[in-house]
Structures are given as C-alpha cells and as structure tokens.
Amino acid sequence: MSKTRFLRILTTLAMSSSSSSTSWSCNKCTFLNSPSQKLNCMICLTPASLPSSSSPSLAISTNDEAKWACKACTFLNTYKNSICDVCGTRSPASSLLGFDELTDSGLDSSNPDSSVGSVFFPLRRCSNKRKAMDDDVVEIDGGSFVRSESQGIVKKKNKEIETEGEASESGTPLSCLKILSYNVWFREDLELNLRMRAIGQIIQLHSPHLICFQEVTPAIYNIFRKSNWWKGYSCSVSVDVADSKGYYCMLLSKLGVKSFSNKSFGNSMMGRELSIAEVEVPGRKSLVFATSHLESPSPGPPKWDQMFSRERVEQAKEAIEILGAHTNVIFGGDMNWDDKLDGKFPLLDKWVDVWEVLKPGDVGFTYDTKANPMLSGNRALQKRLDRILCRLDDYKLGGIEMVGKEAIPELSYVKEKKVRGDIKKLELPVLPSDHFGLLLTLSPK
C-alpha cells in the first residue's frame, strides 16, 4: 500500500469516527444535530433520545459488533455496512434486491414509515457504481450536458453554448419569465455534492430568472455558492446568515432586486418563515416572488398524530394575506399540503393554484414513492406537497412542468429494508432530491 493511500485511509477513518460519535438524528424531524446540541433538536426542539432497534435513525457502534474484512484494503467493517467505509468495495456478504423483487406487498406492514413525516429518516451511506470519467455526457431533464471533472464546469451540448454564471437580463423587455421552486432535500449523507451538481445542471438547462429553494443547509449553500451558475443571481441569504441556521428557504434572482425580507410565523415550532423578494422585470411591471416551507407533518413518538394541520393552515392564510397586498405575486414552495387533511388551500380572490389551472385532471404528485425510484422501499406515499400559487394582474400563465425526475447516471445507494420478514439490502438509484421541482413560465399580458 502506498504512503498516499495509507494517509487517505487514516484521514477517512478519523472523519468517519468523528461524525458517527457526535452527530445525532432527531426522531421527529430527522435533522442531523451538531454535537453541541445535546438536549433538544435544533429545528423542532424534540428531546434527544437514543434510537430504538426498530427506528431507522443513526445506529450506535460498539466494539463487540460482528465485522467483515474488506478484501481490497483489509479494513474491518460492521455488517450493517454493505460497502467498505474506507475504499468503497462492496461486501461479499451483501444481498442486494432488484427492482423486480420490490413491491408494496412485500414490505413489512409493521414498520411505521408510511406517513408523510417519517419518510425522511436518514439513509445509508451511498456509493458510486462507477467513477465518472472526464467529459462525460449526462442527460438531465432531456437535455445533454458535457461534464468536465478536471475543469469543474458543465455546458449545454448543442449549437448554442450556455455557460454557468450567465449574465443578468439587460433592459430589453422579457418575452417570458421562468420561475423554479425546488425542495433540494437537506439529507447530507446521500451523495450531497453530486445531487446539488445535478440541481445546478437543471438550473443551467432551464435558466430560470427566479428560484425558490427550500431545505437549504449551510453545506448546500456553500456548494451552490461555489458553482459558476451562482454568479448570475442575487441571493436573499447572506453568507453569515447561511451558517447560522440548520436549514432554511432561499430566494435567487437574475433580475434586479428592490428588496429581500423575511416574516417568521409566530405559531411555528420548526422555525418556519415567509421569504419575500420584490424584483424589477425589464420593460414590465415589477413582481413579488416568495417562498416558504410550511409546518411539516411529524408523526412520531410519544404520539403519532402530530400532523400540525392547524398550524399549517394558519401559516398559509397569513402568507396569502401578506402577499395579497401586491398586484403581481408568485408564491412557490414546499407547502406540505394535504387536501384531505388540510382542506382546500386558502386562496383569496384573483389567486390561483397554477397546477390546477394548467394541468386539470393531473394529480401532480411532487413527492411520490412510486415515481421516484430513490424512495422505493418506503410505504406508498403520493402527495402534491409542492405548489406554485399566483396572483397576477399584468402577467399571464404560460406553462408548468416538473423537473428533477431523472436519476443521476451511474449512481446508486444501498438501503436496508425489512421485506417479507427478512432484512434485505436494496440498491436504488439517486435523484437530485426526494421532491420533484416545479418550473413555471409566465408571459406579459
């Protein structure tokens, strides 16, 4: 073994040991809390507790665990790991399940992860099936990109080359306006860098003028901030503020920004707020766009009925009332809305739910354990959690579509699941997020 490889192994072991012995996952909202947060979860204030044997929370290692020796580097791994912690070599004892064996009927019905709140438990360590080669061509939402690992840039593979860091719009009136709303998923243990790069490629492909992000963590913020596409946008969150919160919403604009503001919801125990920006649209009327991540359903111990519907409905009403003071408003975000539980979204006069208007009859599930293969192994859950709502006097709706529905090429992760009474390891693809994003196009009247 070379000296370089040996040092790399020691570094990896040190990082792994530090991470597993200090971080803990909240049993309620699953946020990974820092070592200093010992008593209560930073996000939802749930008291810290040790994970039970039936919970998919982070496990506690012991010296007596059975281990297997990696055939490549000889490191002793615990049997709960299907790949080597050091070099990524797969365990010879792994029993991986294919998609053809994975059905809802085969899942253990006693596992209480069928609710909207508990599907966000931390996932197992992921692995590349193949190292990406320089100048790979990847398909993201139907567009071809050339990925250069050495230069760290991505360009559209067609006659019109569009680079990251595209300049802001000039004073020429815009013929259309694109708005992207996306819950980017705060899970940092599942190929975070590659998932965020895939979201960056979606941004390059569609080139939205306005972006509404939810579940941004400091680590995600820093990945985005170092991307070349970031240079073309103004951001509602400063570097100092980005590092001071667990996760949060964020607005990005290619257009001139008159103001950014935030309004905290007084009834939120999860620190939820309404983020607002007023922007200048070249040659058109000014526009307000906003985002929020309304209170999340969080069924879990000691009770399993903590759905926070009343809080969510009150937050929705407050947001619509605040934004209704403007004549041209776009409100996009992860509303965590359930029409059966929460009722009809409380829209006032002139407000519309864009998906309902432009896609009548289409269920529009943005969180879908059937359509998103990365979520296979969870109990079936299909909800239109993400929505874009508008009140427009001087613009008209063009079109709306979902983005981020394609798996990242040649990437997978391993997840343990109880299937027909046995613990199996599922090898699943990786998508940019557990949610699909929404892309809206507007045009002037």
C-alpha positions in Angstrom: 0.0 0.0 0.0 1.4 3.4 -1.0 2.0 6.1 1.6 -0.6 8.4 0.0 -3.3 5.7 0.1 -2.4 4.9 3.7 -2.7 8.6 4.8 -6.0 8.8 2.9 -7.4 5.8 4.8 -6.3 7.3 8.2 -8.0 10.6 7.3 -11.2 8.8 6.2 -11.3 6.8 9.4 -10.8 9.9 11.6 -13.6 11.7 9.8 -15.9 8.8 10.0 -15.2 8.3 13.7 -15.8 11.9 14.5 -19.0 12.1 12.5 -20.6 9.0 13.9 -19.7 9.7 17.5 -21.0 13.2 17.6 -24.0 13.8 15.3 -27.4 12.6 16.2 -30.6 12.4 14.2 -33.9 13.8 15.6 -36.5 11.1 15.9 -39.2 13.6 15.0 -37.9 15.8 12.1 -34.7 13.7 11.3 -32.5 16.8 11.3 -28.8 15.9 11.9 -27.9 17.9 15.0 -24.4 19.1 15.9 -22.5 17.8 18.9 -23.3 20.9 21.0 -27.0 20.3 20.5 -27.3 17.6 23.2 -30.7 18.1 24.9 -33.1 19.2 22.2 -33.3 19.2 18.4 -32.2 22.5 16.9 -35.2 22.5 14.5 -38.2 21.1 16.3 -37.0 21.1 19.9 -37.8 17.4 20.4 -35.8 16.0 23.3 -32.8 13.9 22.3 -33.2 10.2 22.7 -31.3 7.0 21.7 -32.6 5.3 18.6 -34.6 2.2 19.1 -33.8 -1.0 17.3 -36.9 -0.5 15.0 -36.0 3.1 14.1 -34.0 3.9 11.0 -32.1 6.6 13.0 -28.4 6.5 13.2 -27.1 3.4 14.9 -24.6 3.4 17.8 -21.5 1.4 17.2 -20.0 -1.0 19.8 -16.7 -2.8 19.9 -18.5 -6.1 20.1 -20.2 -5.8 16.7 -19.5 -8.5 14.1 -17.3 -7.3 11.3 -16.1 -8.3 7.9 -12.7 -7.7 6.4 -12.6 -5.7 3.2 -10.9 -7.8 0.5 -9.3 -4.7 -1.0 -7.9 -2.7 1.9 -8.5 -5.2 4.8 -10.4 -2.6 6.9 -12.8 -4.3 9.4 -16.4 -3.0 8.7 -19.5 -3.7 10.6 -22.0 -6.0 8.9 -24.6 -3.3 8.7 -22.4 -1.7 6.0 -22.7 -3.1 2.6 -19.6 -1.3 1.3 -16.2 -0.7 2.9 -16.1 2.6 4.9 -12.6 3.3 3.6 -12.4 2.3 0.0 -16.0 1.6 -1.1 -15.5 -2.0 -2.0 -18.8 -4.0 -1.8 -19.2 -6.6 1.0 -19.1 -10.2 -0.3 -22.0 -10.9 2.0 -24.3 -8.3 0.6 -27.7 -9.5 -0.5 -29.0 -6.9 -2.9 -32.6 -6.8 -4.0 -33.5 -5.9 -7.6 -36.5 -3.7 -8.5 -38.4 -6.7 -9.8 -38.4 -8.1 -6.2 -39.5 -4.8 -4.6 -43.3 -4.5 -4.2 -45.5 -2.8 -1.7 -47.0 -6.2 -0.8 -43.5 -7.4 0.2 -42.9 -4.7 2.7 -43.3 -5.3 6.4 -46.6 -3.6 7.3 -45.5 -3.4 10.9 -42.9 -0.8 10.0 -44.5 2.6 10.8 -42.8 4.6 8.0 -45.9 5.0 5.9 -46.6 8.6 7.0 -45.5 11.8 5.3 -43.3 12.8 8.3 -41.4 9.6 8.8 -40.2 9.0 5.2 -37.4 11.5 5.8 -35.3 9.3 8.1 -31.6 9.3 7.4 -30.4 6.9 4.7 -27.5 4.6 4.5 -24.1 5.5 3.1 -24.2 5.7 -0.7 -21.8 4.5 -3.3 -20.8 5.2 -6.9 -21.2 2.2 -9.2 -18.6 3.8 -11.5 -16.3 6.7 -11.2 -17.4 9.5 -13.6 -15.0 9.9 -16.5 -13.8 13.2 -17.7 -16.1 14.9 -20.2 -19.0 12.5 -19.5 -22.2 13.3 -21.4 -25.1 13.2 -18.9 -28.8 13.5 -19.5 -30.7 15.9 -17.2 -34.4 16.5 -17.9 -34.0 15.7 -21.5 -31.0 18.0 -22.1 -27.5 16.8 -22.9 -24.6 18.2 -20.9 -20.8 17.7 -21.1 -19.3 17.2 -17.6 -15.7 18.1 -17.2 -14.3 16.8 -13.9 -11.0 18.5 -14.4 -12.4 21.9 -15.0 -15.5 21.7 -12.9 -17.8 23.2 -15.5 -20.9 22.0 -17.3 -22.1 23.2 -20.7 -25.1 22.5 -22.8 -24.2 20.2 -25.7 -25.8 21.9 -28.6 -25.1 24.7 -31.1 -25.9 27.4 -28.6 -23.4 27.0 -25.7 -24.8 28.4 -22.5 -22.2 28.8 -19.6 -22.7 28.8 -15.9 -22.7 32.3 -14.5 -24.9 33.7 -17.3 -25.2 37.5 -17.1 -28.3 39.1 -15.8 -31.0 40.2 -18.2 -30.5 43.6 -19.9 -33.1 46.3 -20.1 -34.7 44.7 -23.1 -38.3 43.6 -22.3 -38.6 39.9 -21.5 -40.8 37.8 -23.7 -41.2 35.3 -20.9 -40.3 34.8 -17.2 -39.2 31.4 -15.7 -39.7 30.6 -12.0 -38.3 27.4 -10.4 -39.4 26.1 -7.0 -37.5 23.2 -5.5 -37.1 21.4 -2.2 -33.5 20.4 -2.5 -33.6 17.9 0.4 -31.5 18.5 3.5 -30.1 14.9 3.7 -26.3 15.4 3.7 -25.5 11.7 3.9 -26.7 10.8 0.4 -24.3 12.0 -2.4 -24.8 15.6 -1.4 -22.3 17.1 -3.9 -23.5 15.1 -6.9 -27.1 15.8 -6.1 -26.5 19.5 -5.8 -24.5 19.5 -9.0 -27.4 17.8 -10.7 -29.7 20.6 -9.5 -27.2 23.1 -10.8 -27.4 21.4 -14.2 -31.2 21.7 -14.1 -30.7 25.4 -13.5 -28.4 25.7 -16.4 -30.7 23.8 -18.7 -33.8 25.9 -18.0 -32.1 29.1 -16.9 -34.9 30.3 -14.5 -35.0 34.0 -13.8 -36.3 33.4 -10.2 -35.6 30.5 -7.9 -37.4 29.4 -4.7 -35.4 26.9 -2.7 -36.4 25.0 0.4 -34.4 22.8 2.9 -31.1 24.6 2.1 -28.4 23.7 4.7 -25.1 25.6 5.2 -23.4 22.8 3.3 -25.8 23.0 0.4 -25.5 26.8 0.4 -21.7 26.6 0.2 -21.9 24.1 -2.7 -24.2 26.4 -4.6 -22.1 29.5 -3.8 -19.0 27.9 -5.3 -20.9 27.0 -8.6 -20.3 29.1 -11.6 -24.1 29.5 -12.3 -24.4 31.2 -8.9 -22.7 34.3 -10.2 -25.7 35.3 -12.3 -28.0 35.5 -9.3 -28.7 37.8 -6.3 -29.4 35.8 -3.1 -31.7 36.5 -0.2 -29.4 34.8 2.3 -26.0 36.2 3.2 -23.0 34.1 4.0 -23.2 35.0 7.7 -26.9 34.1 7.9 -26.4 30.9 5.9 -24.1 29.5 8.5 -26.3 30.4 11.5 -29.3 28.2 10.8 -29.9 24.4 10.5 -31.9 24.7 7.2 -34.0 27.3 5.6 -35.6 28.8 2.5 -33.7 30.9 0.0 -34.6 33.1 -3.0 -32.4 33.7 -6.0 -33.0 36.3 -8.7 -31.3 37.1 -12.1 -33.4 40.3 -12.2 -32.8 43.5 -10.3 -33.9 43.2 -6.7 -35.6 46.0 -4.9 -35.8 44.3 -1.6 -35.5 41.0 0.3 -37.4 40.4 3.5 -38.5 37.6 5.9 -41.5 37.2 8.0 -41.4 34.5 10.8 -44.6 32.6 11.5 -45.5 33.1 15.2 -47.1 29.6 15.5 -44.1 27.6 14.1 -42.2 25.3 16.4 -40.0 24.4 13.4 -38.7 28.0 12.8 -40.7 28.3 9.5 -40.9 31.7 7.8 -42.1 33.5 4.6 -39.2 34.8 2.4 -40.2 37.6 0.0 -38.4 39.5 -2.8 -39.5 42.4 -5.0 -37.8 42.4 -8.4 -37.7 44.7 -11.4 -38.7 43.0 -14.6 -37.1 44.8 -17.6 -39.8 46.5 -19.6 -42.6 45.1 -17.5 -44.4 45.7 -14.2 -42.4 44.8 -11.0 -43.1 41.5 -9.5 -43.0 40.0 -6.0 -42.0 36.3 -5.5 -41.9 34.4 -2.3 -41.3 31.0 -0.8 -41.9 29.1 2.3 -41.7 25.6 3.9 -44.9 25.4 5.8 -45.1 23.3 9.0 -44.3 19.7 8.4 -46.4 16.7 9.5 -44.2 14.9 12.0 -45.9 11.8 13.3 -43.7 10.1 15.8 -43.3 9.1 19.5 -44.6 9.7 22.0 -47.7 10.4 19.9 -48.3 9.5 16.3 -50.9 12.2 15.5 -48.6 15.3 15.3 -49.7 16.4 11.8 -49.7 20.2 12.6 -52.5 20.8 10.1 -54.0 23.7 12.1 -50.6 25.5 12.2 -50.0 24.8 8.5 -53.4 26.3 7.5 -52.8 29.4 9.7 -49.4 29.9 8.1 -50.9 29.6 4.6 -53.6 32.2 5.4 -51.1 34.6 6.9 -48.8 34.2 3.8 -51.6 34.8 1.3 -52.8 37.9 3.3 -49.3 39.4 3.4 -48.6 38.7 -0.3 -52.1 39.9 -1.3 -51.0 43.5 -0.8 -49.2 43.3 -4.2 -50.7 43.1 -7.7 -48.3 40.6 -9.2 -47.2 37.8 -6.9 -45.7 34.3 -7.3 -45.7 32.1 -4.2 -43.9 28.8 -4.6 -42.6 26.3 -2.1 -43.0 23.1 -0.1 -46.4 23.7 1.4 -46.6 20.2 2.9 -50.2 20.4 1.9 -52.7 17.6 2.1 -56.1 18.4 0.7 -57.8 15.6 2.7 -56.2 16.7 5.9 -55.9 20.5 5.5 -58.8 21.2 3.1 -58.7 23.5 0.1 -55.7 25.8 0.1 -57.0 29.2 1.5 -56.6 31.3 -1.7 -58.3 34.8 -1.8 -59.8 36.4 -4.9 -57.6 36.6 -8.0 -55.3 33.9 -6.6 -54.9 30.6 -8.5 -53.1 27.3 -7.9 -51.1 27.1 -11.1 -51.0 23.3 -11.4 -54.8 23.0 -11.1 -55.3 25.7 -13.8 -52.8 24.5 -16.3 -52.9 20.7 -15.6 -56.5 19.9 -14.8 -57.0 16.3 -14.0 -53.3 15.7 -13.4 -52.6 14.7 -9.7 -49.2 16.4 -9.8 -47.6 14.5 -7.1 -44.2 16.1 -6.3 -43.4 13.6 -3.5 -44.1 10.2 -5.0 -42.6 6.9 -3.7 -43.7 5.2 -6.9 -42.5 7.7 -9.5 -39.2 8.5 -7.6 -37.2 5.2 -7.6 -34.8 6.6 -5.0 -37.7 6.3 -2.5 -38.5 2.7 -3.3 -38.8 0.6 -0.1 -40.9 3.2 1.7 -44.6 2.6 2.1 -46.6 4.1 -0.7 -46.9 7.9 -0.3 -48.0 10.2 -3.1 -48.7 13.9 -2.3 -48.7 17.2 -4.1 -46.7 18.8 -1.3 -45.1 21.5 -3.5 -47.2 24.2 -5.2 -46.9 27.5 -7.1 -49.7 30.0 -6.4 -50.1 33.2 -8.2 -52.0 36.5 -8.1 -51.3 38.3 -11.4 -52.7 41.5 -12.9 -50.1 42.2 -15.6 -48.8 38.7 -16.5 -50.5 35.5 -17.7 -49.7 31.9 -17.1 -47.6 30.1 -19.8 -46.8 26.6 -18.7 -45.7 24.5 -15.7 -43.7 21.3 -15.6 -41.9 19.0 -13.1 -38.2 18.8 -13.2 -35.6 16.6 -11.5 -37.5 13.3 -12.4 -34.4 11.6 -13.9 -31.9 9.6 -11.9 -28.3 10.7 -11.8 -26.4 8.5 -14.3 -24.4 5.6 -12.9 -25.1 6.4 -9.2 -26.8 4.3 -6.6 -27.1 3.9 -2.8 -27.8 0.9 -0.6 -30.8 0.9 1.8 -31.8 -1.7 4.3 -35.4 -2.7 4.4 -37.5 -5.4 6.1 -39.1 -7.4 3.2 -41.3 -10.4 4.0 -39.7 -10.8 7.4 -36.1 -10.6 6.3 -33.7 -7.7 6.3 -32.7 -7.0 2.7 -30.3 -4.5 1.1 -31.9 -2.5 -1.7 -29.7 -1.0 -4.3 -31.5 2.1 -5.5 -30.8 5.0 -7.9 -30.1 8.5 -6.8 -32.2 11.5 -7.9 -31.4 15.2 -7.3 -34.0 15.3 -4.4 -36.7 13.4 -2.8 -39.1 16.0 -4.2 -39.6 16.9 -7.8 -39.2 20.6 -8.7 -41.8 22.9 -10.4 -40.9 25.2 -13.3 -43.4 27.9 -14.2 -43.3 30.1 -17.3 -45.1 33.5 -17.4 -45.6 35.9 -20.2 -46.8 39.6 -20.1 -50.4 40.3 -21.0 
